[in-house]
Amino acid sequence: MELTTVWFALIALLWTGYFLLEGFDFGVGILLPVLGRTDRERRLLINTIGPVWDGNEVWLIVAGGATFAAFPEWYATLFSGFYLPLLLILVALIVRGVAFEYRGKRDGGRWKKRWDIAIVAGSLLPAVLWGVAFGNIVRGVKLDTNHEYVGGFLDLLNPYGLLGGLTTLTLFTLHGAVFLALKTGGEMRDRAGRLATRLAPPAVVVAGAFLLWTGLAHPDAAGAMLAAAAAVALIAATLLIRVRREGWAFVATGATLVLAVFALFVTLFPNVMPSSLADANSLTTTNAASSHYTLTVMTWVAVVFTPVVLLYQGWTYWVFRQRLTVDRIPA
């Protein structure tokens, strides 16, 4: 197998891990004012992701770094053409991280309310814009003969891209609700489970419409099979939520995200950024890649350090695996 194909698969794996783990982080942030009726309840919700949210964002940093090193042409075109939405995502993630750290620095109600708003906004905006960005990557954008993006920001706000944004928003929110039902106990567990039950049907409709549109616009047998499997996993999640099998429901929503992202990358291959103006203008795993020597060095680095990172993050989740309840949050 060509190293360009290997690194395309590894980058797909990194983005999948990011959406799987950061997805429920975003969902918890979005649901903060919905499920958190008191300050102690909102602190409980934040504490469910407190030990892991910054570690989950490492997947994004590594995905961006791997793209820069393995496919510099892809990185340059993506980050210059999608400059505004990616800048908005970056600012939102910074504000969100600062809000987690600064919310508890003072006891004033107004102080905490402002940071709560920052957490919600910093979770909601990336949850939408990531879907818009990836929807446009799969759909194709205006690339000229120099592989430079010649469209504008409004070109990205097309119906397919917006549906992609709505899909990630609904899936992340559902993923977060199921995570909270799994991670909390008592009344909060019941409340999160009931909310997840209400969120599941809209998520099935929106995600199903997006995957169907993707399959019709970009027919690919393997992509279609993965999309169908994602739909089955999402339907299974809705059934598991109703019978309060939170653990298996979380596995099902996670599988939905994993399979959906894989379906998008399989549909995209061998392109990394298709052009809507002419096929010859598209960036592929071949014309966007670094040298063979660079990819070889990167492969050895990944072989050595990837298992270490996975073991460390898995250990973190194991240590903080217990359910949390409001009575364990100091007044």
C-alpha positions in Angstrom: 0.0 0.0 0.0 1.2 3.5 -0.9 2.3 5.7 2.1 0.0 8.4 0.8 -3.0 6.1 1.2 -1.8 5.0 4.7 -1.6 8.6 5.8 -4.9 9.5 4.3 -6.4 6.6 6.4 -4.5 7.8 9.5 -5.8 11.3 9.1 -9.3 9.9 8.7 -8.7 8.0 11.9 -7.6 11.1 13.8 -10.6 13.1 12.7 -12.8 10.2 13.6 -11.3 10.1 17.1 -11.7 13.8 17.5 -15.4 13.8 16.6 -16.1 10.7 18.7 -14.5 12.2 21.9 -15.0 15.9 21.4 -18.5 15.3 20.1 -19.9 14.5 23.6 -17.9 17.4 25.0 -19.7 19.7 22.6 -23.0 18.1 23.5 -22.4 18.6 27.2 -21.6 22.3 26.6 -24.7 22.8 24.5 -26.9 21.2 27.1 -25.4 23.1 30.0 -28.4 25.5 30.4 -31.0 22.9 29.4 -30.1 20.2 32.0 -28.3 22.4 34.6 -31.1 24.2 36.5 -28.9 25.3 39.4 -25.3 26.3 39.8 -24.5 22.9 41.5 -26.1 21.0 38.6 -24.2 23.0 36.0 -21.0 22.4 38.0 -21.9 18.7 37.9 -22.2 18.7 34.1 -18.9 20.5 33.7 -17.2 18.0 36.0 -18.3 15.1 33.8 -15.9 16.3 31.1 -13.5 18.3 33.3 -10.7 15.6 33.4 -10.9 14.8 29.6 -12.0 17.7 27.5 -8.5 19.2 26.9 -7.1 15.7 26.1 -9.9 15.2 23.6 -8.8 18.3 21.8 -5.3 16.9 21.3 -6.8 14.8 18.5 -7.6 18.0 16.6 -4.1 19.3 17.0 -2.6 16.0 15.8 -5.0 15.8 12.9 -4.0 19.3 11.8 -0.3 18.7 12.3 -0.5 15.4 10.4 -2.3 17.1 7.5 0.3 19.8 7.4 3.2 17.3 7.3 1.7 14.6 5.1 -0.4 16.7 2.7 0.9 20.3 2.7 -1.0 21.3 -0.4 -4.2 20.1 1.2 -3.4 22.0 4.4 -2.6 25.2 2.6 -5.7 25.2 0.4 -8.0 24.1 3.3 -6.8 26.7 5.8 -6.6 29.5 3.3 -9.9 28.8 1.6 -11.8 28.0 4.8 -10.0 30.8 6.8 -13.1 32.5 8.3 -15.0 29.4 9.5 -11.8 27.8 10.8 -10.9 31.0 12.6 -14.3 31.1 14.2 -13.9 27.5 15.3 -10.5 28.4 16.8 -11.8 31.4 18.7 -14.8 29.4 20.0 -12.5 26.7 21.3 -10.2 29.2 23.0 -13.2 31.0 24.6 -14.6 27.7 25.7 -11.4 26.5 27.3 -10.9 29.8 29.1 -14.5 29.6 30.3 -13.9 26.1 31.9 -10.9 27.5 33.8 -12.3 30.9 34.8 -15.9 30.0 35.7 -15.0 29.0 39.3 -12.6 31.8 40.0 -15.3 33.9 41.5 -18.6 33.2 43.3 -20.8 35.9 41.7 -23.8 34.7 39.8 -23.4 37.2 37.0 -19.7 36.1 36.6 -20.7 32.5 36.3 -23.6 33.2 33.9 -21.3 35.0 31.5 -18.9 32.1 31.4 -21.8 29.6 31.0 -22.8 31.5 27.9 -19.2 31.3 26.7 -19.3 27.5 27.2 -22.5 27.1 25.3 -21.4 29.4 22.4 -17.9 27.8 22.3 -19.6 24.4 22.0 -22.4 25.2 19.6 -20.4 27.1 17.0 -17.8 24.4 16.3 -20.5 21.7 16.4 -22.2 23.4 13.4 -19.1 24.7 11.5 -17.3 21.4 11.5 -20.2 19.8 9.7 -20.4 22.7 7.3 -16.7 22.4 6.5 -16.6 18.7 6.0 -19.8 18.8 4.0 -18.2 21.3 1.6 -15.0 19.2 1.4 -17.0 16.2 0.3 -19.2 18.2 -2.0 -16.3 20.0 -3.7 -15.3 23.6 -3.7 -14.1 26.2 -6.3 -10.4 25.3 -6.9 -8.6 26.9 -9.8 -5.7 25.4 -11.8 -3.3 26.3 -9.0 -5.4 24.4 -6.4 -6.3 27.7 -4.8 -9.8 28.4 -3.4 -11.5 31.1 -5.5 -14.9 31.1 -3.8 -16.2 33.1 -0.8 -17.5 32.4 2.6 -21.1 32.5 1.4 -20.3 29.8 -1.1 -19.8 27.4 1.8 -23.3 28.1 3.2 -25.0 26.0 0.5 -27.9 23.6 1.4 -25.6 20.5 1.5 -23.1 22.2 3.7 -25.7 23.6 6.1 -27.4 20.2 6.3 -23.9 18.8 7.2 -23.7 21.4 10.0 -27.2 20.5 11.3 -26.2 16.8 11.2 -23.1 17.3 13.4 -25.1 19.6 15.7 -27.8 17.0 16.3 -25.5 14.0 16.6 -23.1 15.8 19.0 -26.0 17.0 21.1 -27.5 13.5 21.3 -24.1 12.0 22.0 -23.6 14.4 24.8 -27.0 13.7 26.3 -26.3 9.9 26.3 -22.9 10.5 27.8 -24.5 12.5 30.7 -27.1 9.7 31.2 -24.1 7.3 31.5 -21.9 9.5 33.6 -24.3 11.0 36.1 -26.6 9.4 38.7 -29.9 10.2 40.4 -32.3 12.8 39.0 -29.7 14.1 36.5 -29.4 10.7 35.0 -33.1 10.4 34.5 -33.3 13.9 33.1 -30.5 13.3 30.6 -32.1 10.0 29.5 -35.5 11.6 28.9 -33.8 14.4 26.9 -31.8 11.9 24.8 -35.1 10.1 24.0 -36.5 13.3 22.6 -33.4 14.2 20.7 -33.0 10.8 19.0 -35.8 11.0 16.4 -34.7 14.4 15.0 -31.1 13.1 14.8 -32.2 10.0 12.9 -34.1 12.2 10.4 -31.4 14.8 9.9 -28.4 12.4 9.8 -30.4 10.0 7.5 -31.1 12.8 5.1 -27.5 13.9 5.0 -26.1 10.4 4.4 -28.7 9.7 1.8 -27.9 13.0 -0.1 -24.2 12.1 0.1 -24.8 8.6 -1.3 -26.9 9.9 -4.2 -24.6 12.8 -5.1 -21.4 10.7 -4.7 -22.2 7.1 -5.3 -19.6 4.7 -3.7 -20.3 1.2 -2.7 -18.1 1.1 0.4 -19.3 4.6 1.4 -22.9 3.5 1.0 -22.3 0.4 3.2 -20.7 2.5 5.9 -23.5 5.1 5.8 -26.1 2.3 6.1 -24.3 0.9 9.1 -24.2 4.3 10.7 -27.9 4.6 10.2 -28.5 1.2 11.8 -26.3 2.2 14.8 -28.2 5.4 15.3 -31.6 3.6 15.2 -30.2 1.1 17.7 -29.1 4.0 19.9 -32.7 5.3 20.0 -34.0 1.9 21.1 -31.3 1.4 23.7 -31.9 4.9 25.2 -35.6 4.0 25.7 -34.7 0.9 27.8 -32.1 2.9 29.8 -29.1 0.9 28.5 -26.9 4.0 28.6 -23.6 2.2 28.2 -24.7 0.4 25.0 -26.5 3.5 23.8 -23.3 5.5 24.1 -21.4 2.8 22.2 -24.1 3.1 19.5 -24.0 6.9 19.2 -20.2 6.6 19.1 -20.4 4.0 16.4 -22.7 6.3 14.4 -20.1 9.1 14.4 -17.3 6.7 13.6 -19.1 5.1 10.7 -20.4 8.4 9.3 -16.9 10.0 9.3 -15.4 6.9 7.7 -18.2 7.0 5.1 -17.3 10.6 4.2 -13.6 9.9 3.9 -14.2 6.7 1.9 -16.4 8.7 -0.4 -13.8 11.4 -0.7 -10.9 9.1 -1.6 -8.6 9.4 -3.6 -9.4 13.1 -3.6 -8.6 15.1 -0.5 -10.2 18.3 -1.8 -12.3 17.9 -5.0 -12.8 20.9 -7.2 -16.3 21.8 -8.3 -14.9 23.7 -11.3 -13.0 20.9 -13.0 -11.8 17.5 -12.0 -8.3 18.3 -13.1 -8.1 21.0 -10.4 -8.8 18.6 -7.6 -6.3 17.9 -4.9 -5.6 14.2 -4.5 -3.6 12.0 -2.2 -0.9 12.0 -4.9 -0.5 15.7 -5.9 -1.0 17.0 -2.4 1.4 14.7 -0.6 4.8 15.3 0.9 7.9 13.4 -0.3 8.3 9.7 0.3 11.1 10.3 2.8 8.9 12.6 4.9 6.1 10.1 4.9 8.4 7.3 5.9 9.8 9.3 8.9 6.3 10.3 10.0 5.2 6.6 9.8 7.9 5.5 12.2 7.1 8.3 14.6 3.4 7.3 14.5 4.2 3.7 15.1 6.2 4.6 18.2 4.1 7.3 19.9 0.5 6.5 18.9 0.2 3.4 21.2 1.6 5.5 24.1 -1.0 8.3 23.6 -3.9 5.8 23.3 -2.8 3.9 26.4 -2.5 7.2 28.4 -5.9 8.5 27.3 -7.6 5.2 27.9 -6.1 5.1 31.4 -7.5 8.6 32.0 -11.0 7.5 31.1 -10.6 4.4 33.4 -9.5 6.5 36.4 -12.5 8.9 36.0 -15.1 6.2 35.2 -17.4 6.6 38.2 -20.8 8.3 38.0 -21.2 11.7 39.5 -24.1 13.1 41.5 -25.2 16.5 42.7 -24.7 15.5 46.3 -20.9 15.1 45.6 -20.7 18.7 44.5 -19.9 21.1 47.4 -22.4 23.8 48.0 
